[in-house]
Amino acid sequence: MGDVLAGFHAAWEFESDSVLIRFERGIRSPKLFQALGERRVPLEAIAGVTLTPGKRGTVVLHAVPRAGADPLMEAAAGQLKDTCDPYRLVLPAERETLAEYYADELRAQLADDDTPAERYLVAPPKAPLQFKAYDGKASFDGKRVSFRWSWTGASSAKWKAGDQNFPVTGLSGVEWRSPEVFEGHLRLLPREPAGAQPGQPDQDPAAVVFGLGYGPVHESLPFAAAVLAAVRSAGGGASALASVPRRDPADIAERIRHLGELHRAGLVTDSEFAVKKAELLAEL
């Protein structure tokens, strides 16, 4: 098609075999969009297209990504807020007719295939990448992930283990838990795990933990996606993403008790306490 449809924070250019998404870099644009810059999404990476009413006089054109086609969305695992979803284009409601036209044109070009992709079809963020977590600094050069511990935030277990280096050839996947939720972290999963189950992220030398202002989404998610793509390329398996494992009920109870102490001390609001308690109970 070659036409361009501009919305809030992004513009989509429709080409014969792909959609080129260019994100704005203004101060009002989500930081994740600014970090991504632009992305070319092949049509074979799109499972469907929807157009729905948005908030405050807007409509939302959504290219639904095909499962397994985009390492960024695979790493996010459904944790992104709608406002940070790179596959959503928000437009003024008066442009609904134009948006419907492009939605129909795009649907007409899509293959009738909603099966998971066997390989990544959307290019991952490029290395080198790095970000500062609460307990250390994570860096990735395309072949190796390194963790350098912070003397102010790292646990004694991590200091005892020392700084860590992980070749992607020795990894089977990545576990990313958004810094916007309780106990956010990034954990690397070894291809040949030790016999014991990994401990809490703050005690696991193969993980860095997030905190207020540390490991934000726009830095840690592209990092996780790039590592995930490298693991897949190195033969880490068709499914190199692991979900957060369920925990011991006794550990959950201890975490809720500690959260209650913070709540009683006034360090956590009523709403924060309710949300975080629900998150912990959901892991049982």
C-alpha positions, 0 to 999 in steps of 0.5 A: 500500500505504501500509505501512512496512517498517523495517530497519537505517539506513532505512525503506521506505514503500510507496505506490501509485505509489512507494516513499518511502525515509527514511534514519536520521541516526544515527552508525551510518548511512552518511554517504551515507544521512544526506546523502540524507535521504529519496528517493521512487522511482517504481515505473517507476524500479524494474526488479526486486526481490530478497531475498537472505541478508545477513551476520550474520543478516540479509536484504537487500531490494533494489529494482534501479534501472532503468538511466538512471532515477536520476542518483545511480546513474548518476553512481556507475556501479557504484562504490558499496559494498553498504553505501552502496547506497540501494536495499538495505534490510537487515533481521534474518533473523527478518523474512524472511517479512515482507520476502518479502511486501513483495517480492512485493507490489512485484513485482506492481506493477512494469511488465515493462520493463527498458529504459533510462529516457529521462529521470531519474525519481528527483529529484536532490539539490538545489542549492546543493551544495559540497564541498572537494576536495584541490586546490580547492573545488567549488560548484554553484548549480543552473546553474553549477559553480565551482572555486576552487583551493587554494594548498596543493593545486592544480597549477601548471597549474590556478593558471595557468588560474585559478579556473573557472566552467562553465555547465551549458549548456556541459557534456555530462556528468560523470565521477566516480571514487570517492574510495575508489579510487586517483586519485579525482576529479570531472571536467566534460566540455565539450559541445564538447571541445577537440581535445586529450584531457584530461590527468590530473585533477590537471592539468585545470582542468575537474577536482578531485581527491580525497584522504584526507579530501577529496571524500568520497563523501557530498559528492562523489557527490550533487554529481555527480548534481545536476550530471548531472541539470542537464546532462540537463535543459539538453539535454546528451544522453541519455547525459551520463555518461562512463566513465574513458578508457583511458590511454597505457600509458607513463603507466600504467607511470610511475604504477606506478613511482611507486606502487612507490617509495611502497611501498618507502618504507613509505608504502603497505602491501602490500595497498594496493600490490596493489589500486592496481596492479591498478586501474591495470592495469585501465585499459590 
